[in-house]
Amino acid sequence: MSLPACLQTREEIQKENEERQLKEQVSSIQKSHADADMRYNDLENEIRVVSGRVEVVEHNQQVYHQSDRQEMEGIKKAIDAQNEKIKLIEQHLDQMDARLNQTIQTLANSPGPAAGSGSATNAQGAVETGKKGDAKIYSEGEALFSRKEFKKALVKFQSYREKNSKGQKAAEATYKIGVCLVELGLKKEAKEIYQETIENYPGTPSAKKAKFRLTQLK
């Protein structure tokens, strides 16, 4: 009876050892599983942090892009405004050119003031028939001429000459119309005006200057 009892005890001991090993294996597996869960949770947290950073970057990019678009739109509006101003200036210049061309055409078709008796005294001593406003027109022409604004000066001198063909400044106005035409590149028309100054205001300083200028154009 003692031997079976001893054998049974060994079997129990072996069984207990196996059970203990199984428990240890289960415990080890559970620990590994817990460690894996912790690592998984850590990874999830890191992913959330990175995703948050990505969202911030994307948001900042959207803000920057919107700011860039607004800045570009502002620049475009400024350019459009400048182009509109340039367009208005060009229209004004076209109007000035049209007035100048009309004046030049009038000069080309006009026979000019009638010639005097040939006396310098008669040409220079004629009584001013225009009003004070006409003298102002001539002064304005002189001011424009001195500033080399020849288009505007030409218009003023022609306006004075039409109203005061025998005025004290008529000879000089006619002469300076010729100078303006030369400065504007219209030499053919200038020659005609110089010749008109010589013929209609003989003996005057303006006629002498016109004669000299005429020789320079040949």
C-alpha positions in Angstrom: 0.0 0.0 0.0 2.9 2.4 0.5 4.1 2.2 -3.1 0.9 3.2 -4.9 0.6 6.0 -2.5 4.1 7.2 -3.3 3.4 6.9 -7.0 0.2 8.9 -6.7 2.1 11.6 -4.9 4.6 11.9 -7.7 1.9 12.1 -10.3 0.2 14.9 -8.4 3.5 16.7 -8.0 4.1 16.4 -11.8 0.6 17.6 -12.4 1.1 20.5 -10.1 4.3 21.4 -11.9 2.6 21.3 -15.2 -0.2 23.4 -13.9 2.3 25.9 -12.5 4.1 26.1 -15.8 0.9 26.6 -17.6 -0.1 29.4 -15.2 3.3 31.0 -15.7 2.9 30.8 -19.4 -0.6 32.3 -19.2 0.7 35.0 -16.9 3.6 35.7 -19.3 1.2 35.8 -22.2 -1.2 38.1 -20.3 1.8 40.4 -19.4 2.9 40.5 -23.0 -0.6 41.3 -24.1 -0.8 44.1 -21.5 2.5 45.5 -22.8 1.2 45.3 -26.3 -1.9 47.1 -25.3 0.2 49.8 -23.6 2.3 50.2 -26.7 -0.8 50.3 -28.9 -2.3 53.1 -26.7 1.0 55.0 -26.8 1.0 54.7 -30.6 -2.6 55.9 -30.8 -1.7 58.9 -28.6 1.2 59.7 -30.8 -0.9 59.4 -33.9 -3.5 61.8 -32.4 -0.7 64.3 -31.6 0.7 64.1 -35.1 -2.7 64.4 -36.6 -3.4 67.5 -34.5 -0.1 69.0 -35.8 -1.0 68.1 -39.4 -4.4 69.8 -38.9 -2.7 72.9 -37.5 -0.3 73.0 -40.4 -3.1 72.5 -42.9 -5.1 75.3 -41.2 -2.1 77.6 -41.3 -1.6 76.8 -45.0 -5.2 77.7 -45.7 -4.9 80.9 -43.8 -1.6 81.8 -45.6 -3.2 80.9 -49.0 -6.2 83.1 -48.2 -4.0 85.9 -47.1 -1.9 85.5 -50.3 -5.2 85.6 -52.4 -6.3 88.7 -50.6 -3.0 90.4 -51.1 -3.0 89.4 -54.8 -6.5 90.7 -55.2 -5.5 94.0 -53.6 -2.5 94.3 -55.9 -4.7 93.6 -58.9 -7.2 96.2 -57.9 -4.4 98.8 -57.5 -3.1 97.9 -61.0 -6.6 98.2 -62.5 -6.9 101.6 -60.8 -3.6 102.8 -62.2 -4.5 101.5 -65.7 -7.8 103.4 -65.5 -5.8 106.6 -64.6 -3.4 106.0 -67.5 -6.4 105.5 -69.8 -7.9 108.8 -68.7 -4.5 110.6 -69.3 -4.2 109.0 -72.7 -7.7 110.2 -73.6 -6.8 113.7 -72.4 -3.6 113.7 -74.5 -5.6 112.5 -77.5 -8.0 115.4 -77.1 -5.0 117.8 -76.9 -3.6 116.3 -80.1 -6.9 116.7 -81.8 -7.1 120.3 -80.8 -3.5 120.8 -82.0 -4.1 119.2 -85.3 -7.2 121.3 -85.8 -5.2 124.5 -85.0 -2.5 123.4 -87.5 -5.0 122.7 -90.1 -6.6 126.2 -89.5 -3.2 127.8 -89.9 -2.5 125.9 -93.1 -5.8 127.0 -94.6 -5.8 130.5 -93.3 -4.3 133.2 -95.6 -3.1 135.1 -92.6 -3.5 138.8 -91.8 -3.4 141.3 -94.6 0.0 142.8 -95.3 0.5 146.4 -94.2 2.0 149.4 -96.0 5.5 148.0 -95.6 6.5 150.4 -92.8 7.9 149.0 -89.5 6.2 151.9 -87.7 2.8 151.0 -89.1 3.3 147.3 -88.2 4.4 148.0 -84.6 2.4 151.1 -83.9 -1.0 149.8 -84.6 -3.5 150.3 -81.8 -4.4 147.3 -79.8 -8.0 146.4 -80.9 -8.5 143.4 -78.6 -9.7 143.4 -75.0 -7.5 143.0 -71.9 -8.4 139.4 -72.0 -6.5 139.1 -75.3 -3.4 140.4 -73.7 -3.8 137.8 -71.0 -4.0 135.1 -73.7 -0.7 136.3 -75.1 0.9 136.3 -71.7 -0.3 132.8 -71.0 1.2 131.8 -74.4 4.6 133.3 -73.4 4.5 131.5 -70.1 3.8 128.2 -71.8 6.5 128.9 -74.4 9.1 129.5 -71.7 8.2 126.2 -70.1 8.6 124.5 -73.5 4.9 123.4 -73.5 4.8 124.2 -77.2 1.4 122.5 -78.0 -0.4 124.7 -75.5 1.6 127.8 -76.3 0.8 127.4 -80.0 -2.9 127.3 -79.3 -2.6 130.5 -77.1 -0.6 132.4 -79.8 -3.0 131.4 -82.5 -6.0 132.5 -80.4 -4.4 135.9 -79.8 -3.5 136.3 -83.5 -7.0 135.5 -84.7 -8.4 138.3 -82.4 -5.5 140.8 -82.9 -4.1 140.4 -86.4 -2.7 143.9 -86.2 -2.0 144.1 -82.4 1.3 145.0 -80.9 2.2 141.4 -80.3 0.7 140.0 -83.5 4.1 139.8 -85.3 5.8 138.1 -82.3 2.8 135.7 -81.8 3.0 134.7 -85.5 6.8 134.2 -85.3 6.5 132.1 -82.1 3.8 129.9 -83.7 6.5 129.0 -86.3 8.9 128.2 -83.5 6.4 126.0 -81.8 5.7 124.1 -85.1 9.5 123.5 -85.5 9.7 122.1 -82.0 6.8 119.8 -82.7 8.5 118.5 -85.8 6.3 120.3 -88.4 9.0 122.1 -90.3 7.0 122.5 -93.5 4.2 124.3 -91.7 6.8 126.3 -89.8 8.3 127.6 -93.0 4.9 128.9 -94.1 4.4 130.8 -90.8 7.9 132.3 -91.0 7.3 133.4 -94.5 4.0 134.9 -93.4 5.8 136.8 -90.6 8.3 138.2 -93.0 5.7 139.3 -95.5 3.0 140.7 -93.2 5.3 142.3 -90.6 8.3 143.5 -92.6 11.1 145.3 -90.8 10.0 144.1 -87.3 12.4 142.2 -85.0 10.0 139.2 -85.4 10.4 139.3 -89.2 14.2 139.4 -88.9 14.1 136.4 -86.5 11.7 134.6 -88.8 14.1 135.2 -91.8 17.0 133.8 -89.9 15.0 130.8 -88.7 13.8 130.2 -92.3 17.4 130.0 -93.6 18.2 127.5 -90.9 15.4 125.2 -92.1 16.7 125.1 -95.7 
